[in-house]
């Protein structure tokens, strides 16, 4: 068999990119300069947000305390002054005590005028989810019964028909006394509870208008210590207070040692048992995560045992521990991202960022798997069509042999043209599928060339087969013209 060489069909039938994508005008120097300047500006903005020297500048919130002469005011005042030294803006907002703080925190959930407050443990919190626990102070407050002759008051039975000043209506002391005297054993005493500020009721006790004054304070509060040292009032101590404390949730008893307030004059003259209650910091969710972390850092700085105490003390309140506080106590302080990228944790907590990165990694891996699967299916389909071509022209035939073949060659009869045309249509569909999938979102950046390689093989086969069909068509036309 005599082969007639024919020129190989040049690869000119390869589909090109759309016209509008093929022309890429050269960027002008000024445009390039503008792009570089914009990139540098974005980098500068990002670096400006990087806080390499941690301070409390993200803390800008209202903080509910209590009465000016109370322990809550002393705590809040110390926090405000310390925050100001570290660029924090904590605004103390005076109130009438725990109950008032809870009501104002709940009411401020929309306006966010205040975000945090000091509250007595065991308070009534309202609807679940409105407030969250931020932390508890290690040093508890004590409940003091003060009177002109209170050293003689040692039994609860001596409170029968007593006139007891319990502080303002919204104070923690008033709430505690209502609970105490509502117990069945004490309700029969018929004690008369009166409300007012500690300063007002101090004067009423001295004037004989009240028998006792109840205040809930830190035992080292200067106001309390001064009153006892001056002998203006004495403090009562009840012998069987432990039995009563068991019936009041979140409360326990403690001891005020003899001579604690004045060791020379021995004030008080004997050990006194008192009720103790924890002081909580509560938030209403208005503050951002970074602001809450700043407040926790401030509390840890102001009270060195704050973190350890919260780690070792179970949360027996009805409040959920805030997410920022939970992470703060678990890690013993703020994490690295919370310290240097506070704006980032406001978008999402660090743990969620880790899950996000892991999810993104899984997504990209899944996309890569889908890309490889589809590329494999294209290769399988192409090899199958090449096998069909080999079945038509012979198992050892190459595309070069087909490109050089002439219709009169016995090895490549023109009668096979319909079958070749069918293969051409399948190759065209496969080529379109390859191009379409190469533009898919599943294809990782830089992997488009694997599709381009498959496309080049398909295009080469198409060019050869189309050339063969064209030669067969031309030969048939010449034969029909010669016959005519």
Residue pairs with C-beta under 8 A, 6 or more apart in sequence:
1 409
1 410
1 411
3 404
3 405
3 409
4 404
4 406
4 409
5 404
6 403
6 404
6 405
6 406
8 400
8 403
8 404
9 403
9 463
9 464
9 466
9 467
10 463
11 456
11 459
11 460
11 463
12 463
13 459
13 462
13 463
13 466
14 455
14 456
14 459
15 431
15 435
15 455
15 459
16 22
27 35
49 341
49 343
50 340
50 341
51 57
51 339
51 340
51 341
51 342
52 340
54 339
54 340
55 86
55 87
55 88
56 83
56 86
56 87
56 88
56 294
56 297
56 298
57 87
57 88
58 288
58 290
58 291
58 293
58 294
58 342
59 83
59 88
59 89
59 90
59 291
59 294
59 295
59 298
60 88
60 89
60 291
61 89
61 90
61 91
61 114
61 115
61 116
61 286
61 287
61 291
61 295
62 91
62 93
62 108
62 113
62 114
62 115
62 116
63 76
63 79
63 80
63 90
63 91
63 92
63 93
63 114
63 115
63 116
63 117
63 118
64 76
64 93
64 95
64 100
64 101
64 104
64 105
64 114
64 116
64 117
64 118
65 72
65 73
65 75
65 76
65 77
65 92
65 93
65 94
65 95
65 117
65 118
66 72
66 73
66 76
66 94
66 95
66 96
66 97
66 98
66 101
66 118
66 171
67 73
67 94
67 95
67 96
67 97
67 168
67 171
67 197
67 198
68 94
69 197
69 198
69 199
69 223
70 97
70 198
70 215
70 217
70 221
71 141
71 216
71 217
71 218
71 221
71 279
72 97
72 118
72 279
73 92
73 94
74 218
74 221
75 118
75 137
75 279
76 90
76 92
76 118
77 92
78 302
79 90
79 298
79 299
79 302
80 90
80 91
80 92
82 298
82 301
82 302
83 89
83 90
83 298
84 90
86 298
88 294
88 298
90 295
90 298
93 104
93 113
93 114
95 101
95 104
95 117
95 170
96 168
96 169
96 170
96 171
97 120
97 167
97 168
97 170
97 171
97 172
97 173
97 174
97 175
98 118
98 119
98 120
98 123
98 170
98 171
98 172
98 175
99 123
99 124
99 169
99 170
99 171
99 172
99 174
99 175
100 168
100 170
100 171
101 117
101 118
101 119
101 170
101 282
102 117
102 119
102 123
102 124
102 125
102 126
102 131
102 282
103 170
104 114
104 117
105 114
105 116
105 117
105 131
105 282
105 283
105 284
106 126
106 127
106 130
106 131
106 284
108 114
108 115
108 284
108 286
109 130
109 284
109 285
109 286
112 284
112 286
114 284
114 286
115 283
115 284
115 286
115 287
115 291
116 134
116 281
116 282
116 283
116 284
116 287
116 295
117 281
117 282
117 283
118 279
118 280
118 281
118 282
119 172
119 279
119 280
119 281
119 282
120 141
120 172
120 175
120 176
120 216
120 277
120 278
120 279
120 280
121 136
121 250
121 251
121 277
121 278
121 279
121 280
121 317
122 176
122 248
122 249
122 250
122 251
122 277
122 317
123 172
123 175
124 175
125 131
125 317
125 318
125 319
128 318
129 320
130 284
131 282
131 283
131 284
131 285
131 319
132 282
132 283
132 284
132 285
132 319
132 320
132 321
132 322
132 325
133 280
133 281
133 282
133 315
133 317
133 319
133 320
133 321
133 322
133 325
134 280
134 281
134 282
134 283
134 292
134 295
134 296
134 322
134 325
135 280
135 281
135 296
135 299
135 306
135 310
135 325
135 329
136 278
136 279
136 280
136 281
136 309
136 310
136 313
137 278
137 279
137 280
137 281
137 299
137 303
137 306
137 309
138 303
138 305
138 306
138 308
138 309
139 218
139 279
139 303
140 252
140 254
140 276
140 277
140 278
140 279
141 172
141 216
141 217
141 218
141 276
141 277
141 278
141 279
142 216
142 217
142 218
142 219
142 254
142 256
142 274
142 275
142 276
143 173
143 176
143 214
143 215
143 216
143 274
143 275
143 276
143 277
144 214
144 215
144 216
144 217
144 224
144 235
144 274
145 153
145 164
145 212
145 213
145 214
145 235
145 236
145 238
146 205
146 212
146 213
146 214
146 215
146 227
146 233
146 234
146 235
146 236
147 153
147 205
147 211
147 212
147 213
147 233
147 234
147 236
148 205
148 206
148 208
148 233
148 234
149 234
150 212
150 233
150 234
150 235
150 236
151 234
151 235
151 236
151 268
151 269
151 270
152 158
153 159
153 212
153 236
153 237
153 238
154 236
154 237
154 238
154 239
155 238
155 239
155 240
156 186
156 189
156 238
156 240
156 244
157 189
159 186
159 189
159 191
159 212
160 189
160 190
160 191
161 189
161 190
161 191
161 192
162 189
162 191
162 192
162 211
162 212
163 191
163 192
163 194
163 209
163 210
163 211
163 212
164 177
164 191
164 192
164 193
164 194
164 210
164 211
164 212
164 213
164 214
165 194
165 195
165 196
165 201
165 204
165 205
165 210
165 212
165 213
165 214
166 173
166 174
166 177
166 178
166 193
166 194
166 195
166 214
167 173
167 174
167 195
167 196
167 197
167 198
167 201
167 214
167 215
167 216
168 174
168 195
168 196
168 197
169 195
171 216
172 216
172 277
173 214
173 215
173 216
174 193
174 195
176 214
176 216
176 248
176 251
176 275
176 277
177 193
177 214
178 193
179 248
180 186
180 244
180 248
181 187
181 189
181 191
181 193
183 244
183 247
183 248
185 244
186 244
194 201
194 204
194 210
196 204
198 213
198 215
198 223
201 210
201 213
202 213
202 227
202 232
202 233
204 210
204 213
205 211
205 212
205 213
205 233
206 232
206 233
212 236
213 233
215 224
216 277
217 223
217 224
219 256
219 260
225 261
227 233
228 234
228 235
228 261
228 262
228 267
228 268
229 261
229 262
229 265
229 267
234 268
235 256
235 268
235 272
236 272
237 256
237 268
237 270
237 271
237 272
237 273
237 274
238 244
238 273
239 273
241 253
241 273
241 274
241 275
242 253
242 273
245 251
245 252
245 253
245 275
248 275
250 277
250 278
250 316
250 317
251 275
251 276
251 277
252 275
252 276
253 273
253 274
253 275
253 276
254 273
254 274
254 275
254 276
255 271
255 272
255 273
255 274
256 268
256 271
256 272
256 273
256 274
257 271
258 266
258 268
258 269
258 270
258 271
259 265
259 266
259 267
259 268
260 267
260 268
261 267
261 268
280 317
280 319
281 295
281 299
282 319
283 292
283 322
285 322
287 295
288 346
289 323
289 324
289 338
289 345
289 346
289 349
290 338
290 342
290 343
290 345
290 346
292 322
292 324
292 325
293 324
293 328
293 334
293 338
293 342
293 345
294 342
296 324
296 325
296 328
296 334
297 333
297 334
299 306
300 306
300 307
300 333
307 328
307 329
307 332
307 333
310 325
310 329
311 329
311 332
315 321
321 329
323 349
324 349
327 335
327 349
327 350
327 351
328 334
335 350
337 344
337 345
337 350
337 353
338 345
338 350
344 353
348 356
364 444
367 441
367 442
367 444
368 442
368 444
370 442
371 440
371 442
371 443
371 444
371 447
374 437
374 440
374 442
375 437
375 450
375 451
375 454
378 430
378 433
378 434
378 437
378 451
378 454
379 454
381 430
382 430
382 454
382 457
382 458
385 423
385 426
385 427
385 430
385 461
386 461
388 423
389 397
389 402
389 423
389 461
389 465
390 397
392 416
392 419
392 420
392 423
393 401
393 402
393 405
393 411
393 412
393 416
394 411
397 411
399 460
399 461
399 464
402 412
402 464
402 465
402 468
403 464
403 467
403 468
405 411
405 412
405 468
405 471
406 412
406 471
406 475
407 413
407 414
407 471
407 472
407 475
407 476
408 475
412 468
414 472
414 475
414 476
417 468
417 469
417 472
417 473
420 465
420 468
420 469
421 469
423 465
424 462
424 465
424 466
424 469
427 458
427 461
427 462
427 465
428 462
430 458
431 455
431 458
431 459
431 462
434 451
434 454
434 455
434 458
435 451
435 455
437 443
437 451
438 448
438 451
438 452
438 455
443 451
